[in-house]
Amino acid sequence: MYSQSQNSVYKTGDKTSPISVILVSSGSRGNKLLFRYPFQRAAECPSSLTAKQRSPYAQNTTGDVLEDQDGDSREQSPLTDEQLVAGFSDIILATILATKSDMCGKKFELKIDNVRFVGHPTLLQHPPIIQVSKTDPSPKREMPTMILFNVVFALRANADPSVISCMHNLSRRIAIALQHEERRCQYLTREAKLMLAVQDEITTTTETDGSPQSPFRQILPKCKLARDLKEAYDSLCTTGVVRLHINNWLEVSFCLPHKIHRIGGNHIPPEALECSLKAIRPYHALLLLESEKALLSQLPLDCSPAMVRLIKTCSAVKNLQQLAQDADLALLQIFQIAAHLVYWGKAIIIYPLCENNVYMLSPHANICLYSPLAEHFAQQFPGHDLPTILAKFSLPVSLAEFRNPLEAPAQEVQLIQMVVWMLQRRLMIQLHTYVCLLVPPSEDEPGIREEDPPLAARVGGRSLSTPSALSFGSPTSSDDMTLTSPSMDNSSAELLPGGDSPLNKRMTETLLASLSEHERQVILNIPAAQNPEDLRMFARLLHYFRGHHHLEEIMYNENMRRSQLKTLFDKFRSVLVVTNHEDPIISIFQSPME
């Protein structure tokens, strides 16, 4: 029942998976290795190693050893993960991993050859237990005490620093839970005594009949802590999500983002994930990757009621600001819960579904006719097949093109469900419209002068793409629930509607002052610039025309309609270049990192 995991299933040399988990302790009996997993296979029987040694002149019939005709062995294959740690005996591991008391409460990291050990040594402060015997007046300790312990994960030496940091975090969490239970009911002491008793029993049996056995294999069915460590190791090697209940009491939850956030065989670096989460805006939406019922069943009993409320209210057609209003939660709290769900791989960030959204087939989508995804799609949407639906998105297409006024409303609802299903499985990507100001050079100055900085540097002071420009508080006014740009100090708020007042002219000139003389002249010569309203709107939106802000962001920040912006782009098309590509903030959840 408690056999070792099939390590052959795991990718050999995977830098994100641990090689082994080890529990050591130090106390009055010295340093002890209480448990390690996986078990040593080759080292279980040292005599078997000598029995397998073959003569260089023996005939190779099994094929497990490749030799040259002259008897010289060929180049040895690289060591597997199991063999890397198997070279360390229990005594050596207990000696090097059971640190001194001065190193407790700190990160422990030790690199030996191709193995890196990461842990968090924890000191146990036992109250002095004194027992006075009736026959012997001298005080004696009731039992040997454990001074410290260390839950260590063995990694490859070239593991990514972010993986090392995550493993230390998990070791620290397990250590804190064990320390709490030890102080409450001496849980760790009982488990350690049980482990040592099994080891002593196996040692005695081995000396008697001469058949070596692994004591750790016998410890698993008898020791809850050993099973927890095994479960943590198996979870880290497969899903990356660890959920333990230490002593059936304290819950330890942990996720390894390198395992969870994988697209197309590549993992998303935690640093890139963190940057994307910091750049979330109120106009984004949260797309749950699992059903509401399945997600709620995974939550702990003492989870935040706000998270339950958000999950029940969440919809792919609601932006985060609308979600905050419907769930009656602060926008900042919505951001925090959304980031939490994304980090745990339970949701992704998208733009709310609407008829103007443009989607296309992801270049990394699985388009096989008989893939498991195609079968699942056919079961979910009877009468439709996945390859046919994906073929409709071979080129960028908006959802409005699928609308048919003669069809029943249920058809539109089903289309939304299909799009949500494909977005959840990263089969499609969304394209956004970006605008760049590109003034043609004059004939007298065909090249850009070196002393003239680019437009991005001249108007960069008004950038809205940085997280600091976002107000995380709840909106204080407006019935349409839109936020105005925090950096619009000299824009729409100061442009009075109507007329060619001197104030409006001065403000328009001020907004155009960041341009060069040639750029201003070209813009003013455009026929649409003769209309003061159009010119003021162009000057007001000038800082968006750097290719960093998509159309939906401009609409949200400036409280404008899509038709207004598209009309303006068309009027100034001689100096504006319109492009379509993914939103860098959410593209990390749709495409793998190169």
C-alpha positions as CSV (number, residue, x, y, z in Angstrom):
1,M,0.0,0.0,0.0
2,Y,2.8,2.4,0.9
3,S,5.1,1.7,-2.0
4,Q,7.5,4.3,-3.4
5,S,6.3,6.6,-6.1
6,Q,7.1,5.7,-9.7
7,N,10.0,8.2,-10.0
8,S,10.4,7.0,-13.6
9,V,7.2,8.9,-14.3
10,Y,8.7,12.1,-13.1
11,K,11.0,13.9,-15.5
12,T,14.6,13.0,-14.7
13,G,16.6,16.1,-13.8
14,D,13.5,18.3,-13.3
15,K,14.8,21.3,-11.6
16,T,11.5,22.2,-10.0
17,S,10.9,18.8,-8.2
18,P,12.7,17.8,-5.0
19,I,14.9,14.8,-5.0
20,S,14.1,13.7,-1.5
21,V,12.6,14.8,1.8
22,I,14.5,14.2,5.0
23,L,13.6,14.6,8.7
24,V,16.4,14.8,11.2
25,S,16.6,15.6,14.9
26,S,19.1,16.4,17.5
27,G,18.8,15.7,21.2
28,S,20.3,13.9,24.2
29,R,20.7,10.8,22.1
30,G,22.7,12.6,19.4
31,N,21.8,13.4,15.8
32,K,19.2,11.0,14.3
33,L,17.8,10.7,10.9
34,L,14.1,9.9,11.6
35,F,12.8,9.5,8.1
36,R,13.7,9.9,4.5
37,Y,11.8,9.5,1.3
38,P,12.2,8.0,-1.3
39,F,14.0,5.1,0.3
40,Q,17.4,3.9,-0.7
41,R,17.1,0.9,-3.0
42,A,20.6,0.1,-4.0
43,A,21.9,0.9,-0.5
44,E,19.5,-1.3,1.2
45,C,21.6,-4.3,0.5
46,P,25.3,-3.5,0.4
47,S,26.2,-7.1,-0.3
48,S,24.1,-7.0,-3.4
49,L,26.4,-4.4,-4.9
50,T,29.4,-6.7,-4.7
51,A,27.3,-9.5,-6.1
52,K,26.4,-7.4,-9.1
53,Q,30.1,-6.7,-9.9
54,R,31.0,-8.5,-13.0
55,S,34.2,-9.6,-14.6
56,P,35.2,-7.4,-17.6
57,Y,35.5,-10.6,-19.6
58,A,32.0,-11.9,-18.7
59,Q,29.5,-12.2,-21.6
60,N,26.9,-9.5,-21.5
61,T,23.6,-11.3,-21.7
62,T,21.2,-9.0,-19.8
63,G,22.1,-5.8,-21.6
64,D,22.1,-3.8,-18.4
65,V,25.9,-3.1,-18.7
66,L,27.4,-1.9,-21.9
67,E,31.0,-2.8,-22.4
68,D,33.6,-2.6,-25.2
69,Q,35.2,-5.7,-26.7
70,D,38.4,-5.0,-24.9
71,G,36.7,-5.0,-21.5
72,D,36.7,-1.3,-20.9
73,S,33.4,0.1,-19.7
74,R,31.7,2.6,-21.8
75,E,30.9,6.1,-20.5
76,Q,28.5,5.9,-17.6
77,S,25.0,7.4,-17.9
78,P,24.2,10.4,-15.7
79,L,23.0,9.6,-12.2
80,T,19.3,9.7,-11.6
81,D,17.7,11.9,-8.9
82,E,17.5,8.9,-6.6
83,Q,21.1,8.0,-7.0
84,L,22.3,11.5,-6.2
85,V,21.0,11.3,-2.6
86,A,21.4,7.6,-2.2
87,G,25.2,8.2,-2.0
88,F,24.7,9.8,1.5
89,S,24.2,7.3,4.3
90,D,21.8,8.0,7.1
91,I,24.5,8.8,9.6
92,I,26.1,11.3,7.3
93,L,22.8,13.0,6.6
94,A,22.0,13.2,10.3
95,T,25.3,14.7,11.0
96,I,25.3,17.4,8.3
97,L,21.6,18.3,8.5
98,A,21.1,18.5,12.3
99,T,22.6,21.9,12.8
100,K,23.7,23.7,15.9
101,S,21.2,25.6,18.0
102,D,22.6,28.9,16.8
103,M,21.4,28.2,13.3
104,C,17.8,27.5,14.3
105,G,15.1,29.8,13.0
106,K,17.1,30.7,9.9
107,K,17.3,29.4,6.3
108,F,19.5,26.4,6.0
109,E,21.1,25.8,2.7
110,L,24.0,23.4,2.0
111,K,25.4,22.3,-1.3
112,I,27.4,19.1,-1.7
113,D,28.5,18.1,-5.2
114,N,25.3,17.9,-7.2
115,V,22.9,18.1,-4.3
116,R,21.5,21.2,-2.5
117,F,19.9,20.7,0.9
118,V,17.3,23.3,1.9
119,G,15.5,23.4,5.3
120,H,14.6,25.5,8.3
121,P,16.1,24.2,11.5
122,T,13.7,24.8,14.4
123,L,14.5,24.8,18.1
124,L,12.2,23.0,20.6
125,Q,12.0,24.6,24.0
126,H,10.8,21.8,26.3
127,P,9.8,22.7,29.9
128,P,12.0,20.8,32.3
129,I,10.2,17.6,33.2
130,I,11.6,16.4,36.6
131,Q,10.5,13.1,38.1
132,V,11.4,12.3,41.7
133,S,11.4,8.6,42.6
134,K,10.2,7.5,46.0
135,T,13.2,5.2,46.4
136,D,15.8,7.5,44.8
137,P,15.8,11.0,46.1
138,S,18.0,12.3,43.3
139,P,15.9,14.1,40.6
140,K,16.0,12.5,37.1
141,R,14.7,13.5,33.7
142,E,11.6,11.6,32.6
143,M,12.8,11.0,29.1
144,P,15.5,12.2,26.6
145,T,14.5,15.5,25.1
146,M,14.7,16.6,21.5
147,I,16.6,19.9,21.2
148,L,15.9,20.7,17.5
149,F,14.6,19.2,14.3
150,N,14.9,20.0,10.6
151,V,12.7,19.2,7.7
152,V,15.0,19.2,4.7
153,F,14.3,19.0,0.9
154,A,17.1,17.8,-1.3
155,L,17.3,19.6,-4.7
156,R,19.6,19.5,-7.6
157,A,22.5,21.9,-7.2
158,N,21.4,23.9,-10.3
159,A,17.9,24.5,-9.1
160,D,16.4,27.9,-9.7
161,P,16.7,30.3,-6.8
162,S,13.0,30.8,-6.8
163,V,12.5,27.1,-6.4
164,I,14.9,27.1,-3.5
165,S,13.1,29.9,-1.8
166,C,9.7,28.1,-2.2
167,M,11.1,24.9,-0.7
168,H,12.5,26.8,2.2
169,N,9.1,28.4,2.7
170,L,7.4,25.0,2.8
171,S,10.0,23.6,5.2
172,R,9.4,26.6,7.5
173,R,5.6,26.1,7.4
174,I,5.9,22.5,8.3
175,A,8.4,23.3,11.1
176,I,6.1,25.9,12.6
177,A,3.2,23.4,12.6
178,L,5.3,20.7,14.2
179,Q,6.7,23.1,16.8
180,H,3.1,24.1,17.8
181,E,2.0,20.5,18.1
182,E,5.0,19.6,20.1
183,R,4.4,22.3,22.6
184,R,0.7,21.4,22.7
185,C,0.8,17.7,23.0
186,Q,4.4,16.5,22.3
187,Y,3.3,15.2,19.0
188,L,6.8,15.3,17.4
189,T,8.4,13.5,20.4
190,R,5.8,10.7,20.1
191,E,6.4,10.3,16.3
192,A,10.1,10.4,16.8
193,K,10.0,7.7,19.4
194,L,7.9,5.5,17.1
195,M,10.3,6.0,14.2
196,L,13.4,5.2,16.2
197,A,11.7,2.1,17.7
198,V,11.0,0.8,14.2
199,Q,14.5,1.5,13.2
200,D,15.9,-0.4,16.2
201,E,13.5,-3.3,15.5
202,I,14.6,-3.5,11.8
203,T,18.3,-3.3,12.8
204,T,17.8,-6.2,15.3
205,T,16.0,-8.3,12.7
206,T,18.7,-7.6,10.1
207,E,21.4,-8.7,12.5
208,T,19.5,-11.9,13.2
209,D,18.5,-13.3,9.8
210,G,20.9,-11.3,7.7
211,S,18.2,-10.0,5.2
212,P,18.5,-6.2,5.0
213,Q,15.3,-4.2,5.0
214,S,14.4,-0.6,4.8
215,P,13.2,0.7,8.2
216,F,11.5,3.7,6.5
217,R,9.2,1.3,4.5
218,Q,8.0,-0.1,7.8
219,I,7.6,3.4,9.4
220,L,5.1,4.6,6.8
221,P,2.0,2.5,7.9
222,K,2.7,3.2,11.5
223,C,3.6,6.9,11.6
224,K,1.3,9.8,10.5
225,L,4.1,12.3,10.2
226,A,6.0,10.0,7.8
227,R,2.9,9.7,5.6
228,D,2.6,13.5,5.6
229,L,6.1,14.0,4.5
230,K,5.6,11.4,1.7
231,E,2.4,13.1,0.6
232,A,4.3,16.5,0.5
233,Y,7.0,15.0,-1.6
234,D,4.6,13.3,-4.0
235,S,2.5,16.4,-4.4
236,L,5.6,18.6,-5.1
237,C,6.6,16.2,-7.9
238,T,3.2,16.0,-9.5
239,T,0.7,18.8,-9.0
240,G,2.7,21.3,-7.0
241,V,-0.1,21.7,-4.5
242,V,0.5,20.5,-0.9
243,R,-2.3,20.2,1.6
244,L,-1.4,18.6,4.9
245,H,-3.1,18.3,8.3
246,I,-0.4,17.9,10.9
247,N,-1.6,15.6,13.6
248,N,-5.0,15.8,12.0
249,W,-5.3,19.3,13.4
250,L,-3.2,22.1,11.8
251,E,-3.5,22.6,8.1
252,V,-0.4,23.4,6.0
253,S,-1.2,24.7,2.5
254,F,1.4,25.4,-0.1
255,C,1.7,25.7,-3.8
256,L,4.7,25.6,-6.0
257,P,4.0,28.1,-8.8
258,H,6.5,26.5,-11.1
259,K,4.3,23.4,-11.3
260,I,1.0,25.1,-11.4
261,H,1.6,27.8,-14.0
262,R,2.7,25.7,-16.9
263,I,1.6,26.4,-20.5
264,G,2.8,24.4,-23.5
265,G,5.4,22.5,-21.4
266,N,7.1,25.7,-20.1
267,H,6.6,27.1,-16.6
268,I,5.8,30.8,-15.9
269,P,8.6,32.4,-13.8
270,P,7.2,33.6,-10.4
271,E,8.8,37.0,-11.0
272,A,6.8,37.4,-14.3
273,L,3.6,36.2,-12.5
274,E,4.2,38.7,-9.7
275,C,4.7,41.6,-12.2
276,S,1.5,40.7,-14.0
277,L,-0.5,40.6,-10.8
278,K,0.8,44.0,-9.8
279,A,-0.4,45.4,-13.1
280,I,-4.1,44.2,-12.8
281,R,-6.5,47.0,-13.5
282,P,-10.2,47.5,-12.4
283,Y,-11.3,46.9,-16.0
284,H,-9.9,43.4,-16.1
285,A,-12.0,40.4,-15.2
286,L,-11.4,37.1,-13.3
287,L,-12.0,33.8,-15.1
288,L,-12.3,30.8,-12.8
289,L,-10.6,27.7,-14.2
290,E,-12.9,25.4,-12.3
291,S,-16.6,25.3,-11.6
292,E,-18.0,27.2,-8.7
293,K,-19.0,24.0,-6.9
294,A,-15.6,22.3,-7.3
295,L,-13.8,25.4,-6.2
296,L,-15.9,25.9,-3.1
297,S,-15.4,22.3,-2.1
298,Q,-11.6,22.8,-2.0
299,L,-11.7,25.8,0.4
300,P,-10.9,25.2,4.0
301,L,-13.6,25.4,6.6
302,D,-12.2,28.6,8.1
303,C,-11.7,30.4,4.8
304,S,-12.6,34.1,4.4
305,P,-16.3,34.7,3.7
306,A,-15.2,37.3,1.3
307,M,-13.6,34.7,-0.9
308,V,-16.8,32.6,-0.9
309,R,-18.8,35.7,-1.8
310,L,-16.4,36.6,-4.7
311,I,-16.5,33.0,-6.1
312,K,-20.2,33.0,-6.1
313,T,-20.5,36.4,-7.7
314,C,-17.6,36.0,-10.2
315,S,-18.4,36.1,-13.9
316,A,-16.4,36.4,-17.1
317,V,-18.5,39.3,-18.3
318,K,-17.9,41.4,-15.2
319,N,-14.9,43.5,-14.6
320,L,-13.3,43.7,-11.2
321,Q,-14.9,47.0,-10.4
322,Q,-18.4,45.6,-11.1
323,L,-17.5,42.5,-9.2
324,A,-16.6,44.6,-6.1
325,Q,-20.0,46.4,-6.4
326,D,-22.0,43.2,-6.8
327,A,-20.1,41.3,-4.0
328,D,-20.2,44.4,-1.7
329,L,-16.5,44.3,-1.2
330,A,-13.8,46.9,-1.4
331,L,-11.9,47.1,-4.7
332,L,-8.6,46.5,-2.9
333,Q,-10.0,43.3,-1.3
334,I,-11.1,42.1,-4.7
335,F,-7.6,42.7,-6.1
336,Q,-6.1,40.7,-3.2
337,I,-8.5,37.7,-3.5
338,A,-8.1,37.7,-7.3
339,A,-4.3,37.7,-7.0
340,H,-4.6,34.8,-4.5
341,L,-6.7,32.7,-6.8
342,V,-4.5,33.4,-9.7
343,Y,-1.3,32.4,-7.7
344,W,-2.9,29.1,-6.7
345,G,-3.8,28.4,-10.3
346,K,-7.6,28.6,-9.8
347,A,-8.2,31.6,-12.0
348,I,-6.7,33.7,-14.7
349,I,-7.0,37.4,-15.6
350,I,-8.9,38.3,-18.8
351,Y,-10.7,41.2,-20.3
352,P,-14.5,41.0,-19.7
353,L,-16.3,39.2,-22.5
354,C,-18.2,41.5,-24.9
355,E,-19.2,41.5,-28.5
356,N,-16.3,43.8,-29.5
357,N,-13.6,41.4,-28.2
358,V,-11.3,40.0,-30.9
359,Y,-10.1,36.5,-30.5
360,M,-7.9,34.2,-32.5
361,L,-6.6,30.7,-32.2
362,S,-3.6,30.4,-29.9
363,P,-0.4,29.3,-31.7
364,H,0.1,26.7,-28.9
365,A,-3.3,25.2,-29.0
366,N,-3.8,21.5,-29.4
367,I,-5.8,21.1,-32.6
368,C,-5.7,17.3,-32.9
369,L,-9.0,15.8,-34.1
370,Y,-9.2,13.1,-31.5
371,S,-7.5,14.8,-28.5
372,P,-9.0,14.5,-25.0
373,L,-9.9,18.2,-25.2
374,A,-12.0,17.5,-28.3
375,E,-13.8,14.6,-26.6
376,H,-14.5,16.8,-23.5
377,F,-15.8,19.6,-25.7
378,A,-18.2,17.2,-27.5
379,Q,-19.5,16.0,-24.1
380,Q,-19.9,19.6,-22.8
381,F,-21.5,21.0,-26.0
382,P,-23.5,18.2,-27.8
383,G,-23.8,18.9,-31.5
384,H,-20.6,20.8,-31.8
385,D,-17.0,19.7,-32.3
386,L,-13.9,21.5,-31.2
387,P,-11.9,21.5,-34.5
388,T,-14.8,23.2,-36.3
389,I,-15.1,25.9,-33.6
390,L,-11.4,26.5,-33.5
391,A,-11.3,26.8,-37.3
392,K,-13.6,29.9,-37.0
393,F,-10.9,31.6,-35.0
394,S,-8.0,30.8,-37.3
395,L,-8.0,34.6,-38.2
396,P,-8.8,37.3,-35.7
397,V,-12.5,37.6,-35.4
398,S,-14.8,39.6,-33.0
399,L,-17.7,37.9,-31.2
400,A,-20.1,40.3,-32.9
401,E,-19.6,38.5,-36.2
402,F,-21.1,35.4,-34.7
403,R,-24.3,37.1,-33.7
404,N,-27.4,36.2,-35.7
405,P,-30.6,38.2,-35.0
406,L,-32.7,35.3,-36.2
407,E,-31.2,32.9,-33.6
408,A,-32.6,32.3,-30.2
409,P,-30.9,34.0,-27.2
410,A,-29.9,30.6,-26.0
411,Q,-27.5,30.3,-29.0
412,E,-25.7,33.5,-27.8
413,V,-25.4,32.1,-24.3
414,Q,-23.9,28.9,-25.6
415,L,-21.4,30.9,-27.7
416,I,-20.2,32.7,-24.5
417,Q,-19.9,29.4,-22.7
418,M,-17.8,28.0,-25.6
419,V,-15.5,31.0,-25.5
420,V,-15.1,30.7,-21.8
421,W,-14.4,27.0,-22.1
422,M,-11.7,27.6,-24.7
423,L,-10.2,30.5,-22.7
424,Q,-9.9,28.3,-19.6
425,R,-7.9,25.8,-21.6
426,R,-5.7,28.5,-23.3
427,L,-6.9,27.6,-26.7
428,M,-7.6,31.2,-27.7
429,I,-5.9,34.6,-27.2
430,Q,-7.4,38.0,-27.2
431,L,-6.1,40.8,-29.4
432,H,-6.3,44.5,-28.4
433,T,-6.0,47.6,-30.4
434,Y,-3.0,49.8,-29.8
435,V,-2.2,53.2,-31.3
436,C,1.2,54.8,-32.0
437,L,1.9,58.4,-33.1
438,L,4.1,58.2,-36.2
439,V,4.6,61.6,-37.9
440,P,6.3,61.2,-41.3
441,P,9.7,63.0,-41.5
442,S,10.0,66.2,-43.4
443,E,11.8,66.3,-46.7
444,D,14.4,68.7,-45.3
445,E,15.1,66.4,-42.3
446,P,14.8,62.8,-43.5
447,G,16.4,61.3,-40.4
448,I,15.6,61.8,-36.7
449,R,18.1,64.0,-35.0
450,E,20.1,62.4,-32.2
451,E,19.3,65.3,-29.8
452,D,15.6,64.8,-30.2
453,P,14.4,62.2,-27.7
454,P,11.7,59.8,-28.8
455,L,8.0,60.5,-28.2
456,A,7.9,57.9,-25.4
457,A,10.5,59.9,-23.5
458,R,8.8,63.2,-24.1
459,V,5.4,62.3,-23.0
460,G,6.4,59.4,-20.6
461,G,5.5,61.5,-17.6
462,R,1.8,60.7,-18.1
463,S,2.1,57.0,-18.4
464,L,-0.7,55.0,-16.9
465,S,0.9,51.6,-17.3
466,T,2.6,51.6,-14.0
467,P,0.9,50.1,-10.9
468,S,1.4,53.3,-9.0
469,A,-1.0,55.1,-11.3
470,L,-3.9,52.9,-10.3
471,S,-6.1,53.9,-7.4
472,F,-7.0,50.7,-5.6
473,G,-9.7,52.4,-3.5
474,S,-13.4,52.2,-4.2
475,P,-14.7,54.8,-6.7
476,T,-16.3,57.7,-4.8
477,S,-18.7,59.0,-7.4
478,S,-20.2,58.6,-10.9
479,D,-23.2,56.5,-11.8
480,D,-21.3,54.8,-14.6
481,M,-18.7,53.6,-12.2
482,T,-15.6,54.6,-14.2
483,L,-12.3,55.9,-12.8
484,T,-10.7,58.9,-14.3
485,S,-7.0,58.9,-14.9
486,P,-5.0,60.0,-11.8
487,S,-2.4,61.6,-14.0
488,M,-4.7,63.8,-16.1
489,D,-3.6,66.9,-14.3
490,N,-3.7,69.1,-17.4
491,S,-6.1,67.3,-19.7
492,S,-9.8,66.9,-19.8
493,A,-10.5,68.4,-16.4
494,E,-9.2,71.7,-17.5
495,L,-10.6,71.7,-21.1
496,L,-13.9,73.5,-21.0
497,P,-16.6,72.3,-23.4
498,G,-17.5,74.3,-26.5
499,G,-16.1,77.4,-28.1
500,D,-12.7,78.6,-29.0
501,S,-12.0,80.2,-25.6
502,P,-8.4,81.4,-25.0
503,L,-8.2,79.0,-22.1
504,N,-8.9,76.0,-24.4
505,K,-6.4,77.2,-26.9
506,R,-3.7,77.6,-24.3
507,M,-4.4,74.2,-22.9
508,T,-4.3,72.6,-26.3
509,E,-1.0,74.3,-27.1
510,T,0.4,73.1,-23.7
511,L,-0.5,69.5,-24.4
512,L,1.1,69.7,-27.8
513,A,4.2,71.3,-26.4
514,S,5.8,67.9,-25.9
515,L,6.0,67.4,-29.6
516,S,8.7,68.8,-31.9
517,E,7.9,71.8,-34.2
518,H,7.7,69.5,-37.2
519,E,5.3,67.1,-35.5
520,R,3.0,69.9,-34.3
521,Q,3.0,71.4,-37.8
522,V,2.1,68.1,-39.4
523,I,-0.7,67.5,-36.9
524,L,-2.1,71.0,-37.3
525,N,-2.2,70.7,-41.1
526,I,-4.6,67.7,-40.8
527,P,-8.1,68.7,-41.9
528,A,-9.6,67.3,-38.6
529,A,-7.3,69.6,-36.6
530,Q,-9.3,72.6,-37.9
531,N,-12.1,71.4,-35.6
532,P,-11.2,72.7,-32.1
533,E,-13.1,69.8,-30.5
534,D,-11.2,67.1,-32.4
535,L,-7.9,68.8,-31.8
536,R,-8.5,69.1,-28.1
537,M,-9.5,65.5,-27.9
538,F,-6.4,64.5,-29.8
539,A,-4.1,66.5,-27.6
540,R,-5.9,65.2,-24.5
541,L,-5.2,61.6,-25.6
542,L,-1.7,62.2,-26.9
543,H,0.1,60.4,-24.1
544,Y,-1.8,57.2,-24.9
545,F,-0.4,57.1,-28.4
546,R,2.8,55.3,-27.5
547,G,1.7,51.7,-28.1
548,H,1.5,50.9,-24.4
549,H,-2.3,51.5,-23.8
550,H,-4.9,49.5,-25.6
551,L,-8.3,50.8,-26.7
552,E,-10.2,49.4,-23.8
553,E,-7.9,51.0,-21.3
554,I,-8.3,54.4,-22.9
555,M,-12.1,54.0,-22.9
556,Y,-12.0,53.1,-19.2
557,N,-9.7,55.9,-18.1
558,E,-11.2,58.6,-20.2
559,N,-14.9,57.5,-19.9
560,M,-15.3,57.4,-23.7
561,R,-17.2,55.3,-26.1
562,R,-15.4,53.0,-28.6
563,S,-17.1,54.8,-31.5
564,Q,-15.6,58.1,-30.3
565,L,-12.1,56.8,-30.3
566,K,-12.4,55.0,-33.6
567,T,-13.7,58.1,-35.2
568,L,-10.8,60.1,-33.9
569,F,-8.3,57.5,-35.0
570,D,-9.8,57.6,-38.5
571,K,-9.7,61.4,-38.7
572,F,-6.0,61.5,-37.7
573,R,-5.0,58.3,-39.5
574,S,-2.3,60.0,-41.4
575,V,-0.2,60.3,-38.2
576,L,-1.6,57.3,-36.2
577,V,-0.6,53.7,-36.7
578,V,-3.1,51.2,-35.4
579,T,-1.8,47.7,-34.4
580,N,-3.4,44.6,-32.8
581,H,-1.7,42.3,-30.4
582,E,-2.1,40.7,-27.0
583,D,-2.2,42.7,-23.7
584,P,1.2,42.1,-22.1
585,I,-0.4,42.0,-18.7
586,I,-2.7,39.0,-19.4
587,S,-0.7,37.4,-22.2
588,I,1.4,35.6,-19.6
589,F,-1.7,33.5,-18.8
590,Q,-2.4,32.7,-22.5
591,S,1.0,31.9,-24.1
592,P,4.1,30.2,-22.7
593,M,7.3,32.2,-22.0
594,E,9.8,32.0,-24.8
